[in-house]
Amino acid sequence: MQKITAEELFSAVRYNNDGLVPVITQQFDTKEVLMMAWANKEALKETVETGRMCYFSRSRQQLWRKGETSGHTQKLIELRIDCDGDTLLALIDQTGAACHTNNRSCFYRGL
């Protein structure tokens, strides 16, 4: 894996027309995919500065600090950007459930 600085990552991100980028969140040690959420520039900056995942809530139109009310926090281990710059992968350490349904992962249903 090629290491880059936070500034290089920030400048490489290609946001959509709403100023958002999808973030896939994965448990760092088990590689379990936990959720997908959106982030804007402010959320990404806060995530990098604090080491805690911060997203942008489209329904509330505000920053969403994961675990702020539930206590189910996500500690950032590593943040990666895909080759096109339009998707991020956050390797995190999850405390509690990642999903608002109180399931470990948002991907708890399958065919």
PAPALUM-262106 format. One record per atom (N, C-alpha, C, O): residue number from 1; x, y, z; atom name. Coordinates in Angstrom, 2 decimals. Each point is the difference from the previous one (the first is absolute). Example, Ala and Ser with C-alpha at 12.3 -4.5 7.8 and 13.67 -1.06 7.14 Angstrom:
2
NODE tifi      px      py      pz fiba
NODE    1   13.19   -5.69    7.80    N
NODE    1   -0.89    1.19    0.00   CA
NODE    1    0.90    1.20    0.00    C
NODE    1    1.04   -0.02    0.66    O
NODE    2   -1.39    1.07   -1.38    N
NODE    2    0.82    1.19    0.06   CA
NODE    2   -0.77    1.09    0.73    C
NODE    2    0.51    1.11    0.17    O
//
This chain:
111
NODE tifi      px      py      pz fiba
NODE    1    0.83   -1.17    0.00    N
NODE    1   -0.83    1.17    0.00   CA
NODE    1    0.88    1.25    0.00    C
NODE    1    1.00    0.07    0.71    O
NODE    2   -1.39    0.89   -1.52    N
NODE    2    0.73    1.27   -0.09   CA
NODE    2   -0.50    0.94    1.09    C
NODE    2   -1.19    0.29    0.08    O
NODE    3    2.10    0.20    0.75    N
NODE    3   -0.36    0.94    1.07   CA
NODE    3   -0.03    1.42   -0.57    C
NODE    3    0.88    0.39   -0.77    O
NODE    4   -1.91    0.38    1.16    N
NODE    4   -0.10    1.40   -0.38   CA
NODE    4   -0.32    0.83    1.25    C
NODE    4   -0.41   -0.55    1.02    O
NODE    5    0.60    1.83   -1.12    N
NODE    5   -0.31    0.88    1.13   CA
NODE    5   -1.49    0.30    0.01    C
NODE    5   -0.71   -0.24   -0.97    O
NODE    6    0.25    0.78    2.08    N
NODE    6   -1.41    0.39    0.12   CA
NODE    6   -0.32    1.06   -1.05    C
NODE    6   -1.07   -0.04   -0.61    O
NODE    7    1.96    0.98    0.40    N
NODE    7   -0.24    1.06   -1.00   CA
NODE    7   -0.10   -0.59   -1.40    C
NODE    7   -0.83    0.44   -0.79    O
NODE    8    1.67   -1.43    0.48    N
NODE    8   -0.08   -0.65   -1.31   CA
NODE    8   -1.33   -0.73   -0.15    C
NODE    8   -0.62    0.03   -1.07    O
NODE    9    0.18   -0.68    2.13    N
NODE    9   -1.30   -0.68   -0.05   CA
NODE    9   -1.12    1.01   -0.21    C
NODE    9   -0.86   -0.18   -0.86    O
NODE   10    0.86    1.25    1.65    N
NODE   10   -1.05    1.02   -0.11   CA
NODE   10   -0.06    0.57   -1.41    C
NODE   10   -1.09    0.22   -0.53    O
NODE   11    2.23    0.03   -0.08    N
NODE   11    0.00    0.59   -1.34   CA
NODE   11   -0.36   -1.01   -1.09    C
NODE   11   -0.39    0.39   -1.10    O
NODE   12    0.51   -1.69    1.39    N
NODE   12   -0.33   -1.03   -0.98   CA
NODE   12   -1.47   -0.40    0.00    C
NODE   12   -0.47   -0.63   -0.94    O
NODE   13   -0.25    0.98    1.99    N
NODE   13   -1.41   -0.39    0.11   CA
NODE   13   -0.84    0.71   -1.07    C
NODE   13    0.09    1.21   -0.17    O
NODE   14   -0.89   -1.99   -0.53    N
NODE   14   -0.93    0.54   -0.99   CA
NODE   14   -1.41   -0.12    0.57    C
NODE   14   -0.59   -1.07    0.02    O
NODE   15    0.07    2.19    0.45    N
NODE   15   -1.33    0.04    0.60   CA
NODE   15   -1.05    0.00   -1.10    C
NODE   15    0.24    0.45   -1.12    O
NODE   16   -1.43   -0.95    1.47    N
NODE   16   -1.11    0.05   -0.96   CA
NODE   16   -0.58    1.41   -0.06    C
NODE   16    0.52    0.91    0.64    O
NODE   17   -1.59   -0.73   -1.39    N
NODE   17   -0.60    1.33   -0.17   CA
NODE   17   -0.54    0.59    1.29    C
NODE   17   -0.20    1.21    0.10    O
NODE   18   -0.04   -2.06    0.90    N
NODE   18   -0.48    0.47    1.30   CA
NODE   18    1.16    0.26    0.97    C
NODE   18   -0.23    0.34    1.16    O
NODE   19    1.46   -0.48   -1.64    N
NODE   19    1.17    0.23    0.85   CA
NODE   19    0.29   -1.15    0.95    C
NODE   19    0.60    0.19    1.05    O
NODE   20   -1.04   -1.40   -1.43    N
NODE   20    0.14   -1.18    0.86   CA
NODE   20    0.80   -1.09   -0.70    C
NODE   20    0.08   -0.06   -1.23    O
NODE   21    0.51   -0.80    2.04    N
NODE   21    0.72   -1.17   -0.50   CA
NODE   21   -0.44   -1.20    0.85    C
NODE   21   -0.12    0.12    1.22    O
NODE   22   -0.13   -1.29   -1.86    N
NODE   22   -0.35   -1.18    0.79   CA
NODE   22    1.20   -0.54    0.77    C
NODE   22    1.13   -0.01   -0.49    O
NODE   23   -1.42   -0.45    1.72    N
NODE   23    1.03   -0.58    0.85   CA
NODE   23   -0.46   -1.41    0.40    C
NODE   23   -1.01   -0.16    0.68    O
NODE   24    1.75   -0.83   -1.12    N
NODE   24   -0.26   -1.38    0.41   CA
NODE   24    0.78   -0.21    1.29    C
NODE   24    1.19    0.28    0.08    O
NODE   25   -1.88   -0.79    0.94    N
NODE   25    0.62   -0.18    1.31   CA
NODE   25    0.18   -1.49    0.27    C
NODE   25   -0.95   -0.77   -0.08    O
NODE   26    2.17    0.39    0.42    N
NODE   26    0.38   -1.40    0.16   CA
NODE   26    0.74   -0.18    1.32    C
NODE   26    0.87    0.81    0.34    O
NODE   27   -1.21   -1.87    0.40    N
NODE   27    0.73   -0.33    1.22   CA
NODE   27    1.42   -0.35   -0.39    C
NODE   27    0.22   -0.86   -0.85    O
NODE   28    0.76    1.52    1.46    N
NODE   28    1.39   -0.11   -0.44   CA
NODE   28    0.58   -1.40    0.11    C
NODE   28    0.80   -0.39   -0.84    O
NODE   29   -1.17   -0.39    1.88    N
NODE   29    0.65   -1.29    0.20   CA
NODE   29   -0.74   -1.16   -0.65    C
NODE   29    0.64   -0.92   -0.52    O
NODE   30   -1.96    0.93    0.52    N
NODE   30   -0.77   -1.10   -0.59   CA
NODE   30   -0.34    0.25   -1.46    C
NODE   30   -0.38   -0.93   -0.72    O
NODE   31    0.50    2.18    0.27    N
NODE   31   -0.33    0.43   -1.37   CA
NODE   31   -1.51   -0.04   -0.27    C
NODE   31   -0.43    0.09   -1.15    O
NODE   32   -0.37   -0.22    2.19    N
NODE   32   -1.46    0.02   -0.16   CA
NODE   32   -0.44    1.39   -0.44    C
NODE   32    0.35    1.01    0.62    O
NODE   33   -1.15   -0.96   -1.70    N
NODE   33   -0.55    1.27   -0.45   CA
NODE   33   -1.17    0.34    0.92    C
NODE   33   -0.95   -0.77    0.12    O
NODE   34    1.02    1.93    0.51    N
NODE   34   -0.98    0.37    1.01   CA
NODE   34   -1.09    0.93   -0.54    C
NODE   34   -1.17   -0.15    0.35    O
NODE   35    1.55    1.11   -1.18    N
NODE   35   -0.98    0.98   -0.47   CA
NODE   35    0.57    0.81   -1.14    C
NODE   35    1.19   -0.08   -0.32    O
NODE   36   -2.07    0.86   -0.30    N
NODE   36    0.40    1.00   -0.99   CA
NODE   36   -0.72    1.28    0.39    C
NODE   36   -1.20   -0.01    0.27    O
NODE   37    1.93    1.11   -0.24    N
NODE   37   -0.58    1.29    0.33   CA
NODE   37    0.67    1.05   -0.88    C
NODE   37    0.91   -0.31   -0.77    O
NODE   38   -1.37    1.53    0.89    N
NODE   38    0.51    1.11   -0.80   CA
NODE   38    0.82    0.95    0.86    C
NODE   38   -0.26    0.16    1.19    O
NODE   39    1.25    0.47   -1.81    N
NODE   39    0.79    1.02    0.69   CA
NODE   39    0.18    1.21   -0.91    C
NODE   39    0.07   -0.13   -1.22    O
NODE   40   -0.01    1.29    1.84    N
NODE   40    0.37    1.20   -0.73   CA
NODE   40    1.41    0.40    0.46    C
NODE   40    0.60   -0.71    0.81    O
NODE   41   -0.08    1.82   -1.31    N
NODE   41    1.36    0.42    0.35   CA
NODE   41    0.16    0.20    1.49    C
NODE   41    1.01   -0.40    0.59    O
NODE   42   -2.00    1.03    0.03    N
NODE   42    0.07    0.29    1.43   CA
NODE   42    0.03   -1.29    0.82    C
NODE   42    0.75   -0.09    0.97    O
NODE   43   -1.57   -0.89   -1.35    N
NODE   43   -0.03   -1.28    0.72   CA
NODE   43    1.34   -0.73   -0.13    C
NODE   43    0.50   -0.57    0.97    O
NODE   44    0.07    0.59   -2.17    N
NODE   44    1.30   -0.67   -0.20   CA
NODE   44    1.09    0.67    0.83    C
NODE   44    0.83   -0.67    0.61    O
NODE   45   -0.83    1.99   -0.60    N
NODE   45    1.00    0.73    0.78   CA
NODE   45   -0.12   -0.34    1.48    C
NODE   45    1.00   -0.26    0.67    O
NODE   46   -2.23    0.25   -0.16    N
NODE   46   -0.20   -0.33    1.41   CA
NODE   46    0.42   -1.44    0.29    C
NODE   46    0.61   -0.27    1.04    O
NODE   47   -0.93   -0.65   -1.94    N
NODE   47    0.39   -1.41    0.18   CA
NODE   47    1.51   -0.12    0.15    C
NODE   47    0.48   -0.67    0.91    O
NODE   48    0.26    1.30   -1.81    N
NODE   48    1.46   -0.09    0.04   CA
NODE   48    0.56    0.69    1.25    C
NODE   48    0.93   -0.52    0.62    O
NODE   49   -1.49    1.66   -0.26    N
NODE   49    0.50    0.75    1.16   CA
NODE   49   -0.27   -0.70    1.33    C
NODE   49    0.83    0.04    0.91    O
NODE   50   -2.00   -0.69   -0.79    N
NODE   50   -0.39   -0.60    1.28   CA
NODE   50    0.28   -1.49    0.10    C
NODE   50    0.11   -0.54    1.10    O
NODE   51    0.01   -0.14   -2.25    N
NODE   51    0.16   -1.45    0.01   CA
NODE   51   -1.29   -0.75    0.25    C
NODE   51    0.01   -1.21    0.23    O
NODE   52   -1.14    1.92   -0.26    N
NODE   52   -1.33   -0.59    0.16   CA
NODE   52   -0.81    0.29   -1.26    C
NODE   52    0.08    1.10   -0.55    O
NODE   53   -0.86   -2.08    0.10    N
NODE   53   -0.74    0.17   -1.24   CA
NODE   53   -1.09    1.05    0.13    C
NODE   53   -0.79    0.01    0.94    O
NODE   54    0.79    0.87   -1.92    N
NODE   54   -1.01    1.04   -0.13   CA
NODE   54   -0.51   -0.06   -1.43    C
NODE   54    0.79   -0.05   -0.94    O
NODE   55   -2.09    0.06    0.77    N
NODE   55   -0.63   -0.07   -1.31   CA
NODE   55   -0.88    1.23   -0.19    C
NODE   55   -0.06    0.88    0.85    O
NODE   56   -0.61   -0.84   -2.00    N
NODE   56   -1.00    1.05   -0.23   CA
NODE   56   -1.35   -0.67   -0.14    C
NODE   56   -0.19   -0.85   -0.87    O
NODE   57   -0.76    1.22    1.72    N
NODE   57   -1.35   -0.55   -0.05   CA
NODE   57   -0.80    0.75   -1.06    C
NODE   57   -0.26    1.20    0.14    O
NODE   58   -0.14   -1.91   -1.18    N
NODE   58   -0.79    0.63   -1.05   CA
NODE   58   -1.40    0.33    0.49    C
NODE   58   -0.58    1.01   -0.43    O
NODE   59    0.02   -1.82    1.31    N
NODE   59   -1.36    0.25    0.49   CA
NODE   59   -0.06    1.20    0.94    C
NODE   59   -0.96    0.76   -0.01    O
NODE   60    2.00   -0.60    0.83    N
NODE   60    0.03    1.12    0.95   CA
NODE   60    0.77    1.20   -0.52    C
NODE   60   -0.06    1.09    0.57    O
NODE   61    0.79   -1.30   -1.67    N
NODE   61    0.81    1.07   -0.60   CA
NODE   61    0.99    0.61    1.00    C
NODE   61    0.13    1.22    0.14    O
NODE   62    0.58   -2.14    0.57    N
NODE   62    1.00    0.44    0.96   CA
NODE   62    1.02   -1.10    0.22    C
NODE   62   -0.19   -1.15   -0.41    O
NODE   63    1.28    1.51    1.07    N
NODE   63    1.02   -1.00    0.32   CA
NODE   63   -0.59   -1.05    0.93    C
NODE   63   -0.82    0.30    0.87    O
NODE   64    1.26   -1.53   -1.06    N
NODE   64   -0.45   -1.13    0.80   CA
NODE   64    1.24   -0.65    0.60    C
NODE   64    0.75   -0.69   -0.69    O
NODE   65   -0.55    0.93    1.96    N
NODE   65    1.14   -0.57    0.71   CA
NODE   65   -0.42   -1.37    0.52    C
NODE   65   -0.77   -0.11    0.96    O
NODE   66    1.28   -0.92   -1.60    N
NODE   66   -0.43   -1.36    0.29   CA
NODE   66    0.19   -0.32    1.48    C
NODE   66    1.10    0.11    0.54    O
NODE   67   -2.20   -0.51    0.11    N
NODE   67    0.04   -0.39    1.39   CA
NODE   67   -0.27    1.13    0.98    C
NODE   67   -0.01   -0.21    1.21    O
NODE   68   -0.22    1.41   -1.73    N
NODE   68   -0.21    1.15    0.87   CA
NODE   68   -1.18   -0.20    0.95    C
NODE   68    0.07    0.41    1.16    O
NODE   69   -1.14   -1.03   -1.63    N
NODE   69   -1.14   -0.24    0.89   CA
NODE   69   -0.10   -1.47    0.42    C
NODE   69   -0.47   -0.29    1.10    O
NODE   70    0.91   -0.63   -1.96    N
NODE   70   -0.14   -1.43    0.31   CA
NODE   70    1.16   -0.56    0.81    C
NODE   70   -0.15   -1.01    0.69    O
NODE   71    1.30    1.66   -0.77    N
NODE   71    1.20   -0.55    0.63   CA
NODE   71    0.69   -1.03   -0.86    C
NODE   71    1.05   -0.52    0.38    O
NODE   72   -1.61    0.21   -1.55    N
NODE   72    0.57   -0.98   -0.93   CA
NODE   72    0.99    0.71   -0.92    C
NODE   72   -0.34    0.36   -1.13    O
NODE   73    1.53   -0.17    1.61    N
NODE   73    0.99    0.82   -0.68   CA
NODE   73    0.83   -0.79   -1.01    C
NODE   73    0.03   -1.23    0.01    O
NODE   74    0.63    1.98   -0.88    N
NODE   74    0.90   -0.57   -1.00   CA
NODE   74    1.33    0.74    0.07    C
NODE   74    0.08    1.18   -0.33    O
NODE   75    0.95   -1.88    0.77    N
NODE   75    1.35    0.58    0.07   CA
NODE   75    0.68   -0.24   -1.35    C
NODE   75    0.10   -1.14   -0.46    O
NODE   76    0.36    2.20   -0.15    N
NODE   76    0.67   -0.11   -1.30   CA
NODE   76    1.38   -0.65    0.16    C
NODE   76    0.81    0.43    0.82    O
NODE   77   -0.57   -1.46   -1.61    N
NODE   77    1.30   -0.66   -0.04   CA
NODE   77    0.75    0.45   -1.26    C
NODE   77    1.19    0.32    0.05    O
NODE   78   -1.91   -0.31   -1.17    N
NODE   78    0.62    0.38   -1.28   CA
NODE   78   -1.09    0.49   -0.94    C
NODE   78   -1.12   -0.50    0.02    O
NODE   79    1.45    1.49   -0.84    N
NODE   79   -0.93    0.53   -0.99   CA
NODE   79    0.64   -0.16   -1.37    C
NODE   79    1.12    0.46   -0.22    O
NODE   80   -1.84   -1.11   -0.69    N
NODE   80    0.52   -0.24   -1.35   CA
NODE   80   -0.93    0.63   -1.03    C
NODE   80   -1.19    0.18    0.25    O
NODE   81    1.75    0.14   -1.40    N
NODE   81   -0.76    0.56   -1.11   CA
NODE   81    0.14   -0.93   -1.19    C
NODE   81    1.08   -0.56   -0.23    O
NODE   82   -2.15    0.40   -0.55    N
NODE   82    0.08   -0.90   -1.15   CA
NODE   82    0.72    0.69   -1.17    C
NODE   82    0.31    1.19    0.05    O
NODE   83   -0.07   -1.96   -1.10    N
NODE   83    0.79    0.47   -1.13   CA
NODE   83   -0.63    1.19   -0.72    C
NODE   83    0.72    0.81   -0.58    O
NODE   84   -2.04   -0.69    0.61    N
NODE   84   -0.68    1.10   -0.67   CA
NODE   84   -0.19    1.21    0.92    C
NODE   84   -0.35    1.09   -0.46    O
NODE   85    0.59   -1.27    1.75    N
NODE   85   -0.15    1.09    0.95   CA
NODE   85   -1.44    0.28    0.41    C
NODE   85   -0.27    1.00    0.65    O
NODE   86   -0.65   -1.90   -1.05    N
NODE   86   -1.41    0.28    0.28   CA
NODE   86   -0.63   -0.90    1.06    C
NODE   86   -1.22    0.02    0.19    O
NODE   87    2.03   -0.81    0.50    N
NODE   87   -0.48   -0.84    1.09   CA
NODE   87    1.13   -0.16    1.02    C
NODE   87    1.17   -0.15   -0.35    O
NODE   88   -1.55    0.20    1.63    N
NODE   88    0.97   -0.20    1.07   CA
NODE   88   -0.28   -1.30    0.73    C
NODE   88   -1.14   -0.46    0.06    O
NODE   89    2.18   -0.12    0.49    N
NODE   89   -0.09   -1.18    0.84   CA
NODE   89    0.58    0.36    1.35    C
NODE   89    1.18    0.34    0.11    O
NODE   90   -2.01   -0.43    0.92    N
NODE   90    0.46    0.29    1.37   CA
NODE   90    0.16   -1.32    0.73    C
NODE   90   -0.97   -0.73    0.22    O
NODE   91    2.20    0.42    0.16    N
NODE   91    0.26   -1.16    0.85   CA
NODE   91   -0.09    0.51    1.43    C
NODE   91    0.74    0.89    0.40    O
NODE   92   -1.67   -1.47    0.35    N
NODE   92   -0.31    0.54    1.33   CA
NODE   92   -0.03   -1.11    1.03    C
NODE   92    0.02   -1.19   -0.33    O
NODE   93   -0.07    1.60    1.59    N
NODE   93   -0.25   -0.93    1.10   CA
NODE   93   -1.35    0.39    0.59    C
NODE   93   -0.15    1.05    0.62    O
NODE   94   -0.84   -1.91   -0.83    N
NODE   94   -1.38    0.26    0.38   CA
NODE   94   -0.24   -0.39    1.46    C
NODE   94    0.39   -1.08    0.44    O
NODE   95   -1.02    1.98    0.29    N
NODE   95   -0.49   -0.30    1.35   CA
NODE   95   -1.51   -0.07   -0.08    C
NODE   95   -0.65    0.98   -0.37    O
NODE   96    0.08   -2.13    0.71    N
NODE   96   -1.45   -0.16   -0.08   CA
NODE   96   -0.46   -0.25   -1.43    C
NODE   96    0.78   -0.40   -0.86    O
NODE   97   -2.06    0.65    0.63    N
NODE   97   -0.60   -0.23   -1.31   CA
NODE   97    0.32    1.15   -0.94    C
NODE   97    0.05    1.16    0.41    O
NODE   98    0.15   -1.48   -1.68    N
NODE   98    0.22    1.04   -1.00   CA
NODE   98   -1.33    0.49   -0.57    C
NODE   98   -0.12    1.17   -0.38    O
NODE   99   -0.87   -2.04    0.34    N
NODE   99   -1.28    0.32   -0.64   CA
NODE   99   -0.98    0.61    0.99    C
NODE   99   -0.01   -0.35    1.19    O
NODE  100   -0.82    1.27   -1.70    N
NODE  100   -1.01    0.63    0.86   CA
NODE  100   -1.07   -0.98    0.46    C
NODE  100   -0.77    0.30    0.91    O
NODE  101    0.73   -1.50   -1.54    N
NODE  101   -0.94   -1.06    0.42   CA
NODE  101    0.56   -0.80    1.16    C
NODE  101   -0.63   -0.96    0.47    O
NODE  102    1.80    1.34    0.01    N
NODE  102    0.72   -0.67    1.08   CA
NODE  102    0.64   -1.32   -0.43    C
NODE  102    0.34   -0.83    0.84    O
NODE  103   -0.19    0.64   -2.15    N
NODE  103    0.75   -1.13   -0.53   CA
NODE  103    1.46    0.41   -0.14    C
NODE  103    0.31    1.18   -0.17    O
NODE  104    0.56   -2.14    0.25    N
NODE  104    1.44    0.27   -0.13   CA
NODE  104    0.30    0.69   -1.32    C
NODE  104    0.78    0.96   -0.05    O
NODE  105   -1.38   -1.43   -1.03    N
NODE  105    0.21    0.53   -1.34   CA
NODE  105   -1.34    0.41   -0.61    C
NODE  105   -1.03   -0.57    0.33    O
NODE  106    1.06    1.55   -1.20    N
NODE  106   -1.21    0.37   -0.74   CA
NODE  106   -0.35   -1.06   -1.04    C
NODE  106   -1.12   -0.03   -0.50    O
NODE  107    2.08   -0.82    0.18    N
NODE  107   -0.20   -1.05   -1.00   CA
NODE  107   -0.33   -1.32    0.68    C
NODE  107    0.71   -0.99   -0.16    O
NODE  108   -1.79    0.97    0.92    N
NODE  108   -0.38   -1.19    0.78   CA
NODE  108   -1.07   -0.84   -0.71    C
NODE  108   -0.39   -1.05    0.52    O
NODE  109   -0.07    1.50   -1.68    N
NODE  109   -0.98   -0.79   -0.78   CA
NODE  109    0.65   -0.49   -1.27    C
NODE  109    0.81    0.71   -0.59    O
NODE  110   -1.16   -1.90    0.17    N
NODE  110    0.59   -0.55   -1.22   CA
NODE  110   -0.97   -0.92   -0.72    C
NODE  110   -0.98   -0.47    0.58    O
NODE  111    1.28    0.24   -1.81    N
NODE  111   -0.83   -0.87   -0.84   CA
NODE  111    0.51   -1.42    0.11    C
NODE  111   -0.55   -0.91   -0.63    O
//
